[in-house]
Amino acid sequence: MFMSQKIASMPLPAERALRKLGRDLALARRKRGIATNDMAARLFVSRDTLWRLERGDPTVALGTLVTAAFILNLHERLANLAAPASDDLGLSLDERRLPQRIRRHKS
């Protein structure tokens, strides 16, 4: 399957988020003064794969993304991406499921 076919199957907001993530990773790498050759070597990937990661290509392995986050010292943020405490929708749904009243049982 070609990249354009993979992207076509992704929701547009997800595609945009992935592209932004790639741009942000590239910026973080440049701010740290890490050359593309060095970053690719540290990731054990080719420069082409690094460029695809930094463009937000959805076909790049998740392990490569996580390793890049680790190299850039961003792995904690990635680890908390879906943390229950920051899941606004999940918290809202939990709140709606709470009972309206709690009745005491007679002893």
N, C-alpha and C positions, 0 to 999 in steps of 0.2 A: 504494500500500500504506500502510495506516495504521500509526502508531507501535506500537499494541498488537500488530499482526500481526508487525511487525519484531521486537519484543521476544519474542514467542511463539516465534520461530524461533531465538532465541539461547539457548545453555545458561545455566542459572540462575547458575552461578558467574561467567560472563562478564557477565551483566546486573548482578549485584551489584558486580563490579569497576568497571564503567562508572559506576554510580551513585556509588560511593565516589570515583572520580576526579572526577566532577562536583562533589561536595560539597567535595573537597579544593581544587579550582580556585576555587570560590566563597570558601572560607576564605582562600586565599592572596591573592585579589583584595581582600577586606575588610581583611586584615592590612596590605596595602600602601596602604590608604586610597583605592582606586580606585572611584569610583562606577560603577553599572551603565551609566549614560549614557555616561560617558567610556570605559569598557572596550568597550562595543559600538561606539562611534565608532572606537576604535583597531583593532578587529577588522574594521571595514567591514561590520558586520552590524546587524540590528535588536536592540532590547532583548529581544524575544521569543526570538530565536535564542540570545542569550547565556543567557537563563534556561533554555532547553532544554539547552544545553551543560552548565550547572551542575546540571541535574537528571539528567544522564547519558543524554540522549536519543540513541539510536544512529543517528538519521537526520541528525544534525548532521555537516557535512562534516569530514573528517579535517584538511583544511587549516585550518579554523577552530580546531580543537583545538591543532594545532601552533603556530599564531600566538598563541593565548592562552598557551601554555606559554612562548613567546618573550617576550611582554610581561611575564610574571610572573617571568622569568629562571629558568625551569624546563626550558628546552629541552635542556640537556645531559643531564639525567636521562631525558628522553623519548628522546633519541638513543641512549642506552645500554640501552633497554628490553629489547632482544633480543640484546644483546652476547654473543658466543660465550663469553667468559670468565665470564659470570654465568649461563650456561644450564646449570643443574645436571643436568637430564635429558640434554641433549646431551653433557655431559662424562661422565656415567655410561655412556651408550651407547658413546661413543668408547673408554672404558676397557675395556668388555666385548669390544670388537672387536680389542683388541690381542692379538697371538699369545702363547701361553703360553710358547713357547721360540723362540729364534732360533738357527738352526744355522749354523755356519761352513761356507762352501764350501771344499772342498779345492783347494789351488792346485797 
